[in-house]
Amino acid sequence: MKPAVLLIDDNTEMLKAISDELVQLYAVITTTNGQEALEVLRHEAIQLIISDVMMPVLDGYEVCKFVKSSLEYSHIPVILLTAKNTLRSKITGLELGADAYIEKPFDVEYLLVQMANLLTNRNKLREYFLQSPLSQIRSIAHTKSEELFLEKLNNAILLHIDSQSLDIDKLVALTNMSRTSLFRKIKAISGLTPNELINITRLKKAAELMAEDDFKVYEIAYMVGFNSQTSFGRSFFRQFGITPKEFQKRKQSEKNN
């Protein structure tokens, strides 16, 4: 699926011109002011926002401030477009959490590169997190608010990690977020569903315990919520490409050397 991009500009000609350039690579949703944009955010899983700064009703700075200060939306990258080329205006945008600041007029190719970089860098961090048994979930955070959210979520999972019944409904209760909001937030930051995140958190906790070498593999399997050593082994190998015993042996060897 194409990444969903929210494009905001009160100049309808500019809006159409930029949209026409983006539709080949992105699913573009357009609005003509910030208030309309906030309504879109409540109903659509947006992955990147491009906003003009000078707009009626709610300007780009206000949109950026709302997005970056909101637990539900702070993970979304924001690119601000503006005809203002003063240092003060750039500083204002960056202080509000904007991920990029582009002056008008601009080359669309430059905008496309900025967009691709923001999304690609996030994907690289996710891939490393998914492939490395001992990488921490906070490594995929891009902002302090994302880091705090992920740590809260991780702690909630770890608190109940030995429970085989741990699922999204329990996470909803533990995080005080709606089911829809929690699902979107987890998916947007990690690329995982809540149940997938629970599973990989189990596996990473298991890897941590195996690296410490204080328990047998079968003991660890039950400690992190698996109903058998066999299902744990299959899940671990499928995720990291190595069996639990091989991983534990490798970590023992590293300690001895």
N, C-alpha and C positions, 0 to 999 in steps of 0.2 A: 504494500500500500504506500501511496505517496505521503510524505509528511504533511500534516495540516498546518498551514500558515495563515495567520490573521493579519490582514493588511488594512491599515487605518489612515485615511487621508480625506479631508473635506473637499479637495480639488478632484472632481469626478474624472476629468481628463487624465490627470496624473495617476489616479487610482486605476483607471482602465489600462493605461500604458504599462504600468508596472505589473499589473495582474497578467496581462497578455504575455509578458516576458517570463513569468514564473510558472504558468500553468503546465508547461511541458514536464517540469520536475516536481511540482508541489500541488497539493489540493488547496486552492486559495479561497479564503472567505474574506469578503470586503465589507467594510463599514465606513461611514463618512464622519463619525465622531466617536470620542472615547466612551460615551455612555452606551452607545450601541455595541461597542466592542466588549464591554463588561457583560452585557447580556449574552453575547455569543460565548464568552468564556464559561458561563454557567451551564451551557448545553453541549458544547463541543470540546473534544480532546485536542486542544491546540498544542503544537510542538514548537512554534516560534512566532513571535509578534514583530511586525514592522509597523512603526507608527510615525506619522508626521508630528512635529512638535506643536506648531501653531494651528489650533483647531477650536471651533466653538464648542459650547456645552462642557466638554472635558478635554483638556489638551494632552499632548503626548507625555509631558512630565508627570501629570496626574495619573495617567494610565500606568506609566512605569512605576510610580510610587505605590499605587494600589497593588499591582502584580507582585512586586518584589517584597512587599510587607505582608503579603497574604500567605499563610501556611499552605493553602490549597493550590496556589498558582506560582509561588516563588521560584519553582524549578524552570519555568519557561524563559528561554533567552529572549531579550528585547533589543531590537535595533531601532534607534531613533534617527529620523530623517529631518533635516532642518536647513532653512536658508540662512540661519544665523551662523556666522563663522567666528564669533568671538570666543576667546578662551573661557570666559565666565560661563557661557551657555554650555560648552562642552563639559566643564567641571560639574555643573548642575546635573546634567544627564548622568554622568558617571557616579556622582554622589547618590543618586536615586537608584543606582543598581543597574543602569543600562549596560548591556554586554558589548555594544558597538554604537558608534556615533558617526553618521555619514552626512556630509554637507551636500546640499543641492547647489547646482546641478551635479549629478553623478553619473558615472558609467554603470549601466545595469550589470555588466560583467563583474564589476567590483562588488556590487551588492550580492551577486550570486556566490562569489568566492567567500565573502564574509558569512553568508548563510551556511554554506557547505562546511566551512571551518568550525562553526559553532556546533553543528549537528555531528560532524565527524569526530571531533575531539571527545564529545560525550560518549559516542559509540565505542571509541577506543578504550576509554576508562571502564565502560561496562564489560567489554570483552575480557579485559585483564581480570576484572573482579570475578567473572564467571569461570575463568580458566585456572585461576590460581587458588589452590586450597586454603592458603593462609592469608590472602588479602582481605582487608577489612572493608565493611560496607561503606564506611565514611569516605573511602577512596574515590567513590563515584560522585561525591557531592561537589557542586560548583560554587555554592554560597554557604555562608554560616547557617542560614535558616534551613537549608537542605541537610547540612551535617547534623543539626540538632534534631530534625525530624527523623532522619535515618537512625541516629543513635537511640532515640526514644522507641522507635519501632523495633530495632534490634534487641534492646533490653526487654521489651515486652515479649518477644519470641523466646529469648533465652530463659526468661522467668518460667515459662511453661514448656520448655523444649522436650521434656520427657513425656509429654502428653501426646498420644497418637491422635487425639481428637482436636488438636489445635488447628483452627481454620480462620477464614476471613471474618466470620461472625464474632469470634473471640477477639480478634484484632480490632474490630470496630468498637467493641466494648472497652478495650484497653486504651485505645487512642482517642476516644470521644469524637470520632469523625463519622460521617455518613458512609454507608457501604460504597456508594457511587464515587464519592470524593476520595476515599481511601484507595479504591481500585485504580482510579485515574492517576493519582499521585504516585503510587508505587510503580505503575506501568510506565509513566512518563520519565521517572528518574532512573529506574533500573532496567526497563524493558521486560520485566517479569510480571506475571500475575501474582497476587498475594500468596496463593498456595505454592507457586514455584519459589517465591522468596523464602517462605517458611522452610521448604525442603532444602534449599541451598544453605540456609542458615544452620540447619541441622548438620549438614555435611561439613560445613566449615568449622563448626564447634567440634565435630568428631575429629577433624584433621588437627585441630589445636590440641585435643586430648591425646591423640596418637603421637604427636610431636613431643609431648611431655613424657610419654612412655611410662605412665603410672598404672595403666589399665590394659587388659586384653581387648582385642578387637571386638569380640562378642559382647563384652561388658559395655563397651562404648556404644555399640549399636543400640542397645536398650536404653542407655542413658540419654541418647539424643532423640528418642521417640520412634525408633523402627521396631517392627514386630518380630524381626528375625535378622540374623547375621547375613543370611543370603540376600534378602531384599536390600539391606544396607550396602552390601558389597557391590551389587549390581548398580545401584543408584550412584555410588561413589565413583565407580569405573566409568559409567556413562557421562558423568559430569566432568571428571578430571583426567580421564584416560589412563588411570593407574589404579590398581587394586589397593584396598586398605592395607593389606599386609606388606605389599611392595612399598607403599608410601611410608609406613612405620619403619620398615627396614632401612629405607633411604635416610630418614631423619636420625635414626640411631647411628648410622655410619657417619653422618655429618657431625654429630656430637663427638664421636670418638676421634675424628680427625681434627 
